[in-house]
Amino acid sequence: MEIKVNFLDKLRLEAKFDDFTVVADQPIRYKGDGSAPGPFDYFLASSALCAAYFVKLYCETRNIPTDNIRLSQNNIVDPENRYKQIFKIQVELPEDISATDRQGILRSIERCTVKKVVQTGPEFVIEEVKNLDADAQALLTLNPDSEASTYIAGKDLPLEKTIANMSRVLADLGIKIEIASWRNLVPNVWSLHIRDAHSPMCFTNGKGAAKESALASALGEFIERMNCNHFYNDQFWGEDIANATFVHYPNERWFKPGRKDALPAGILDEYCLQIYNPDGELRGSHLYDTNSGNVQRGICSLPYVRQSDGEVVYFPTNLIDNLFLSNGMSAGNTLAEAQVQCLSEIFERAVKREILEGELALPDVPHDVLAKYPGILAGIEELEKQGFPVLVKDASLGGEFPVMCVTLMNPRTGGVFASFGAHPSLEVALERSLTELLQGRSFEGLNDLPRPTFESNAVTEPNNFVEHFIDSSGVVSWRFFSAKADFDFVEWDFSGRGENSNAEEAAALFGILEDMGKEVYMAVHDQLGATACRILVPGYSEIYPVEDLIWDNTNKALLFRADILNLHRLDDASLEALLERLEHSELDDYTDIITLIGIEFDENTVWGQLTILELKLLIHLALKQFEAAKEQVEAYLQYNENTVERGLFYQALNVVLEVLLDDELDLDDYEANFRRMFGNPRMDAVMGSVDGSVRFFGLTPTSMKLEGLDRHQRLIDSYKKLHVARANVAALSS
């Protein structure tokens, strides 16, 4: 994690990381003001807090209340050497906790990350650099041997060369990648989490049988998502980019809707229109670009090549972002390598959907077949030893598709996790199923898995597949576990041979789709110095339902974004109009404003926690519509989760409104004790919200210029690096 430090007044320091700011000072005896803890105090507190976290985690997974558990830490300094210290952590446990759980709680503290790092002994590297931001790969600590050449199936270059090339691409763009975490719970299963140090919202996970393959996977996914703008889906990119020469890519085209908002000629083709507009209900305005919000410019569309005949077809960016998410995008050392990965993902998710929604039972992989892959078998056996039964299934549907499945069961909670993987090689598909299962997860994380069900509606509900797509955390049918399989096991093999194996495999996978009667469309993105592609298979590779283009389109943000960002500047008539649009939108009151308008507010602020319900409440309050405000305050207090401070503000507001709306009560009779209960600052905010001197308490003013929104600005900064690089390439080629 990158921590940037600013020098404040006197001896005060400010450390900034992610969305947090920590201020340190020195005690008065060391010439400070004692206004904040010292750096070493934070260090001491970190180990105590870390120990308490693992106690809390242990107790929560076993439904043990922590109300009467107390923990303290003392550091005992050696008089001969002040750098040699003993950290004594003591835990006071209630008498009704069993002996087993007492030992479990103490053992959980042994897992404290701070403790383990201190005991291992961190290595400090102190160096001078010309520019902190330009030192782009300072945090990629895994530096493979440049002389080594480790080849794995599916890669056209050695892992060492792949990592070096991808790292250079990111460095050239000025993106500093940091490795936030590594996981290696069982043999031959590695995963890691990487992110942009400047814009942590841009992150990916990698997985593989070795550290190097996991890092290559994470870097590849980072580059694919940059190339396809996936990090910035649904977000507002600001007015400068909205009015730039291009918004997404230099080769984009903008189409104006026809008369009566008809779809313009020139977008999609007849094959796609039959899928996306079967009843003629799709209008031009449904396809306005969410990222720019520039409706005057028209419908932003990108060129995709139809693979059946090489014709160019323009797909609206809105349609792609709303329906496909990250499905079917990949980066590779070569285009063929990227194509194989894209198509494998598409088959993995489509087959997974068919199996889960069809409640199909899959055949087990015979042990003699698993024995051919000892590295994979070792990981499975370790999971079994840890108390997690594992089922290994052939998901090829009778040898038709290159898909495998590894399913983990958690007897402690009754939850299950079905992980799928795809690749032309059965071994690679199986390895991906296993590594996907544990990607970024701890053993404790496996306690959150959903339980299987015989309720078909819960399994076939569209959002269940979205959950499976995001992190495989959706519900699985008990019918999936039947010993009576719907297909016979097939030891399939779609892999290529020789030097052009990826090209052969890509052709084979394209062939499967052709035999299914599917049209395939592809865009290649190589302006950023790496080869990436995105493949769309209409009617097959979508993640969200096609109806979302009409009924749940992300460009609903355009109805609300400007007014919400200019909230403090709106007059009463404009507030009434905004409130009416919110009331008639049929949006869930608990939708957060971050999602609604595509702005990355800091989640630790009131803006970051704001929901439609609270926004409507505050508008009613500003308009002095106290009865409506009171009704929504009650709903907020009953159902909304927020900070303690925000909850107390609304508790105070609730009782004040109760008095104001009761003709027999006088606020003057209660204000003194309200202030004793809630405190003067909080009551000042409540009274000001009622008399109109305080509007939208807790929401700092902003506008479409996005001032004060540091988190969102960092996301835009990240995108501008790509935008500038694409503009430079376009200028050179023109």
N, C-alpha and C positions, 0 to 999 in steps of 0.2 A: 504494500500500500504506500502510495506517495503522500508524504506529509510536508506541506509547504509552511515555512515559518516566517512570520513578519515581526520586525522589531518595533515595538510600541514605545510609549513614553517611559522614562526612567528604566527600571529593570524588567518591565512587563513584556511578555512575549505572547504571540498569537500563533497557534498551530491550526492549519486548515486541512481537512481531509474529508472526502466525500461531501456530505452536506452539513458537516459539523465544524464548529470552531471551539477550541479549547484555549483558555487564557491562563498563563502561568506568571507568578510573581515570586519574589523572595521575601522571607520574613524581615521584619524591621531590623533585627540584629545583624542581618547581612545586607543592610542598606536598601532593602526593598520597602514596599508599603504594606506588605501582608494582605494585599487585596484579593489574592487567589492562591491556591496551593502551588507549591514549587514543583519543578519537573520531577524530582525524586519522589515527592509525595504521590504524584500520579502513578509513578512506577510501582510504589508499594501498594497503592489502592488497586492497581490492575490485577495483581495476583489474588488478592482477597475477593474481588468481584468475579474473577474467572472461576475460583473455587466454588463460590456461591452459585454461579451459573450451572455448574455440573451437578451440584446438589439439587437445584431446582429441576433440572432436566430429569434426573433420576426419579425424583418424587412425582413429577407430573406424569411420567409414563406408567407409574404404578398407583396413581390416584392417592398419593400420600399428601395430606395437607402440610403446608410449610409454615402455617401461622405461628406455631410454637417452636420452630427450629431457629436456633440462634448460632451465628458464626462470627468468629473474630480472628484477627491475625495480629501478631506482634513480631517485630523484628528485633532480634537480640544481637547486638554489635560486639564483636570480639575486641577487647580493650587493646590487644597488640596489633590489630589490623582492621581498620574500620571498613575495609572493603570485603571482609569476611563476615558474613552475617547468617544467622539462622532465622528462617521464616517459620514461626510456630503458628499453625492454623488449628484452632480449637472449635469443635462443634458441640452444641448442647442439643440433645435430642429428647423428645417426650418419652415417658415411660412406656406408652402403648405401642411404640414401634418395635417390630419383631427383631430378634437377634440377626436374622438373615439380612433384613433391610438396613440395620445399623452398619453391618460390615459392607453392604453394597454402597451405602452413602459415603463411607470413608474411602472405599476403593474408587468411587466416582471422582473424588477430589484429586486422586493420583493422575487423572487424565487431564487436569488443567493445562491448557496450552501454554500459558505464561510460565508455569512451573517447569514444563518440559523444555521450553526454549532456554530458560535460565540454566537448568541442569545440564543441557547439552553444551551450552556455551556458544552464544552467537558470535559470528565473526564480524568485526567492524572494518569497513573499507572507507577511508577518508581521503577525498581527492578534490582537486579544483577543476572546474569545468568552465568553458567560456560562456555557455548559455544552458541553464537548467532545462529549458523546454526543448532545446535542440538535441540534448543527450537522449535520443529517442528510445534506445534499447537498453538503457541502464538497468532495467529491472528484469530482463530476460536472463535469469541466472543459469539456465541450462544451456551450456555451450558445447554441442557435440563435437567430437574429434573431427577436424576438417579432413583428416587423412582417411577416416573410416568411410565405408560405403555399405550401409545397411539397407538392403532392399526388402520390401514387404509386398505382398500381393495387392495389386490395384494401383501402385505408385510407379510412374515412369522414370522417376529419379530416386536416388538413395534418400533416406530420411534426413541425413545430415545436409545434403544439398537442398532439399525441399525446405527445411527450416531456415537455412541461410538465405535462400531466395525470398521467402515470405517475409522474413525479418527485414531484409533490405527494402522491400516494397513499402512496408509500414514506416520505416525510418525515413525514406525519401518523402513520404507524405507528412512527416513531422508528427506522427502519432506515437506516443510513448506507451508501450504495452507493459502492464504489470501482471505478474502471476499472483493472484489473490489466494489460491489454495491448491494443494495437491491431495489426492486420495489414493490409497492403495490398501484396501481392506482385505483382499484375498490375493493369492498368487496370480500373476499375469493379468491383472485387471487394474489399470491406472486411469485416473481422470484428473483434470485440473480445470480451474476457472481463471480466465484471463479477462482483462478489461483495459479500456483506455484510461490512463491515469488522470487525464484532464477531464474526461467525460465518462464517468463510471457507468452511465446508462448504456454505453456501448460495450457489451460483454459477450463472450461466448464460452462454451464448455467444450473440452476435448476428451477423447477416450481412446484407449488402445491397450495392447498387450504389454507395452513397454513405455517408459517415460517419453522417449523420443517420438514414438508413434502418437501418443496422447497429445504432445505439444504440437506436432504437425497437424493433427486433427483440429485443435483449437485455433491455430493460426489460419488454417485453411477456411474454417467456418467464419472467422473474423473477416477475412478478405472477401469471401463470397457475399457476406451481408453488407459490407461496405459497397461492393460493386453493384449490388441490387438495391441499395438504399434501404435495406430492411431495418437498420437501426433507427430510422427516422420515420417509420410507418405511422400514419395518422397524426403526426406532429405538425404544428404550424412552423414554417421555416422563416417567417418574418417577411416584411414588406419589400426589403431589398431584393431577396431572391425571387419573390413572387413577381417582381417586375423586371427581372434580369432577362438577358437575351434568351436564355433557356432556364428551366427550373430543375428538371430531372437529368436530361442528357441532351447533348447538342443535336442529336438526330430526332428529337421529339417533334410532333406536329400537333397543332391546335385546331380543333374543329368547332364551328359554331352550330348550336342546335338549330333545327329547321323550324318551319312554321308550327305554331302551337306546341312548341317544345319537343318536336319530333327528333328522333335519333338522326344525326347527320349522315349523309352518304360519305363513305370513305373509312368508317371505323368498322372493325370486325368483318366477317364474311358470312355467307349464307349458313354455313355449317354452325358457326358460333351463335348467330342470331336465333337459330332454332333452339339453342340451349339456353341462352340468356334472355331471350324475349319471346317465349313461346306464345304468350297470350296478348302481345302487343302493349303491355302495360309499362314497359321500361321507357322512361323519358330522358331527354338530353340532360336535364338538370340533375337527374340521379347520378350522372357521371362526372360532375364537376370535380376538379382536383381538390382534395382535402388539404394537402400540404401548402399550396399557395393561396387557396381561397379566392383566386382571381377569376371570378365568374365572367367578367367582361371579356376575358381572353378566350374563354370557351372551354373545350374539353381537351385536356392534355393526353396525348396518346403516343405509344411507343411502338416501333416497328419490330415485328416478330416474323421469322421466316417459316412458312408452312412447309413441313418436311416432305410432304407427298409430291410437291411440284416446284418448290423453291420460290413461290410467290410471297411477297411481303404483305402482311396483314397488320393493321394498326389496332392495338389493344389499349383502351383507356387505362391510365394509371389507377384510377379509382376502382375499376373492376378488379385489377390484379391485386391491389392492396386489401380490398374488402373480402375477397374469396380465397386467395391462395396462401396468405401468410408467407412462411419461409419455404413452403413445399416446392421441390423441384429447382432449387438453386445450389450451385456448387462452384468451387474453384479447384484448379488442378494444375499440375506441371504442364499438361497438354490439354487441348480441347477434348480429346477422346476420353482422357481420365476424368475430366469434369463431367462429361456426358454420362459416363457409367455411374458416377456417384448420384447425379441428378435423377436418372431413371431408376436406380436402385431405391432411392428414397420414395419416389412416386409409387413404385410397386409395394414397398414396405407398408406405406400408409393406406393405400387402397385395399390391399389384401387384409391388413389388420382390421380395417373398417368392415369388410365383408364378413370376416370371421366373428368379430365381436357383435355386430348388429344381427348377424344371422344365427348367433348362438351355436356356432359350429363346434364340434369336438374334433381335435386334431390327433393324429397318430403319434405315439412316442417314438423317439429316435432310439433304435436298439443300442445296447451297451457296446457291442462289438464295433459299431460305427463310431460312437463317442471315443472309444479307446484309440482310434486313429489320430486323435488330437489331444495328446497328453497335457499340453499347456492349458487348454480349455477345461479339460476334465479336472485338473488340479484346483482350479478356481471354484468349480461346482462342488467338489468334495469338501472344500473348506467352508463353503456356505452351509452345507449339510452339517458339518461339525459344529457350526455356530448355532445350530438349532433351527435352520430355515430349510424345509423340504423344497427341492427344486425339481421341476418338470421340464424336460427338454423335448420340444415338439417340432415336427415337420409341418411348416405352414405353407408349403408350396401348392396346396390344394391338388394333390395328386401329380406333382411334378410339373405343374403349369407355370409357376412363378418362382423366382429365386429368393424365397423368404423362409426364415427360421424363427422360432419362438422359444424363449426361456422364461418360465413362470416361477416366481418365488412365492412361497406360502409362509405366513407368520402365525404359528400356532398360539403365540402369546396374545395376539389381538384378533385373530381370525381374519386378518386382511390378506390380500393377494396383489401381486404386481405382475402383469403380463408384458414382457419386453420383446419387441420384434426387431429383427435386423434383416437386411437384404444386401445381396451382392451376387454376381454370377458364380462365384465360388462358394460352395456349401460351407467350407471351413471359415471363410471370412464372414459370411452371413451369421454363422453361429457365434463367432467371436464378437461381432457387433451386438448381437442380442444380449450377450453376457455383460459386455462392458457398458452398454446402455443401461442395463439393470442397476448398476452401482454408480453411474456417473454422478459425481457431486453429492453422493449420499453417505451418511454415516449409518451404523447399525441402528442407532436410535431413530434415525429418519425412517427406517422401515416399519416403525410402530404406527405410522400415520396412514398406512395403506387402507383403502376402502374394502369392506367385506363383500364377497360375492352375493348375488341375489338370484332368485327364481322369477323376480318381477321383470318381465320383458320390457315394459315401458321405460324402466330406469336405464336399461342397457341401450335401447334404441333411440332414446332422446338425443336430439342433435348435439346439445352441449356436452353430452358425455363423450362423444368422439373428440370434441375440441379439447377436453381435459386429457384424453389419451394422447392427442397430438402434442400438447404443450409439454407434459412431463410424465405421461403414461399413468396418471393417477386416477383415471376414470374407473367406473364400475365394470366388473366382469360377471358374466352369467355363470351360475353353477353348472349349467349344461355344458359349458366349455370343458369341465373336468370329467365328463363321462368317459368311462373306459371303452365304450363302444364308439370308435372313431367314425367320422363321416367319410374319411378317405383312407386309402392304404398308404403306408410309408413308401417314399421314393427317395433313393439316394441320388438326387439330381445333380447335374453339373452343366452350367451355362458358360463356363469360363473359356477364354480364348487360349491360344497357344502361340508361342514364339514371340518375336520382337513387337508385333503389332497386336498383342493380346487385348489391350483396351479398345482399340478400334474394332476388333472382331466382336468383343463383348457389347460395345455400344450398338453395333449393327444388329446383334441378336436381340437386344432389349427393345430397340425400335421395331424390330420384326414382330415381337409379341403384341405390341400395341397396334401395329398394322393389321395383324390377323384378327384382332378384336374389333376392327372397324373404326379405330380412333384416329382423329387428326391430331397431329403433334406440331407445336409451334415453339421456335427457339430464338432467343436473343443472346448474342455474345457480347460481353462487356470486357474490354481489355485496355481501356484508357488509363487505368491507374497503375499499369506496369505488371499486372498479373492476368492470367486467363481465367475468366469466370463465365458461366452461362446460366441462363434460366430457361426452363422448359415448362410449358403449359400444355396440359392435356384436358381440354374442355369436356365437361361431363364425366371426369374421372379423377382429376388430381386436386379439385377444390377441397378446402377444409371447411369453410362455412357454406351454408345453403345458398343457392342462387337467389332465393327470395330476399336475402338480406340486402341486395342491391336496391330494392324498393322499400322494404320495411325496417331495415336496421343498418342503413348506410352510414359510414363514418362521417360523410360530409354533412350530416345533421349539425356538425360543429359550426357550419357557416351561418346557421340561423341564430347562433348565440354568442359566438366567439368575441366579436367586436364589442357588443354591449356589456358582456361580463368583464372584459378587460378594462372597459371604460366605466365601470360601475359607479365610481365616485363622482363622475361628471354628468351622469344622467339626471334629467329633470323628472318630475313626478309622472308626466305623461309617458316618457320613455320607459320608466320603471314599470308603469302599468302595462305597457305593451310587451315588455320582456316577460313579466309575470304571466300574462295571458298566453304567450307562446309556450312557456314552460308548462302551463296547466293543460294546454291542448296537445302537447307533444306526445303524450302517453308514455313518456320516459319514466323509468323506475325512480322513485324519490331517492333511493339509496345509491344511484349512480354518482360516482365522484366527478367533480368538475375537471380534474386532470384528464379523465377519459373523454368527457363530453366535448371539450374544446381543443384537446390536443396540445396542452401546455404542461411542461414538466415543472410544476411547482415543487419546492422543497417540501417533502412529506412531513417535516417536523414543524411546519407552520400551519396557521389556520387555513390558508389557501390550499395547502397540501392535503388537509383533512376534509375540505369542504365538499358537501354533497348537494344535490339538487334540493333536497328537503331543507337544509340549513340556509341555502341561498334564498329560497322562497320565503322562509321565515324572516330573514333579515330585510328582504324587500318589503314584506308586509309591515315590519316594524318601522322602516324608513317612511312608509306611506301613512303611518299612524293607524293602521288597520289592526287594532289590538286584539279583537276577537279571533281573527284568522291567525295572527301571530301566536296567541295563547294556545290554540289548538295544535299548531305545529311544534311549539315548544314541548308540549306534553308528549307528542310522538317522538320528538328528538330524545327526550330524557328516557323514554321507554325502550327505544330500539337502537339508538345510534351509539357507536363506540367512538370515543374521542378521548382527549387528555382529561385528567382530573380537573385541571384549571378551567378548561372550556365547559365541562359538566357543571362546575360550581357557578360559573357565570350564568348558565341557563337555569339552574336551580333558583338563583337570586332573581332572575328576570321573571321566572314563573310566578313566584309569590308576589312580586310587585304588580304584575299584570292581574293576578287574582284580586288584589286590593282595588286596583283602578277600575276593574270591570264590575265591582260590587258596589251598588249605590249606597249601601249601608256602612261601608268601610271608608276610612280616611287614611291616606298614605302617611300623613304627618304623625298619626298615632303609632305607626309601626316602623318608621324609617330608622329610628335610633337603634332598635334591637336588630333590625335587618343588618345594620352596619356592624353591630357587635358580632353577629353570626358570620357574615360574609366578608367583612373588612371594608375599609373605606375605598381603596382603589377599585375593587370589584364593584362596589355599589355606585361609585362615581360613573363607571362605564354603563351600568344598568340604567341609572337615572338619566344619563345623557342620551342613551339609546331611546328612552321613552319620550324625553322632551325635545329630541331632534338635534341636540348639540353634538351628539356622537352618532355617526352613520357607519354602518357596516363594521362594527367593532371587531378588531383583530385582523381585518383584511387591509393590508397596505395598498395604497393606490398604485395602479399600473396603467398601461394602455397598450395599444397595438404595437407600440415601439418596444414593449417588453422590458421597460426599465425596472431594475430591482430584481429581476428574475434570473439570478445567477445560474441556477441549475439548468434552466432552459437555454440560456445564452451559451453555456458550455456545450450543449448538444448542437446548437447552431454553429458554433465555432468548429466543431468536429466535421459537420457537413460541409462547411465552407472550404475546408481543405480539399475535399473531393471535388467540389464545384470548380475551384480554381484549377486543379489539375486537369479536369475534363475540358475546361475552357482553353487551357494552354495547348492541349493536344489538338483540339479542333482548330485553333489558330494556325498551328504548324501544318496541318493537313489541307488547309483551305488555299 
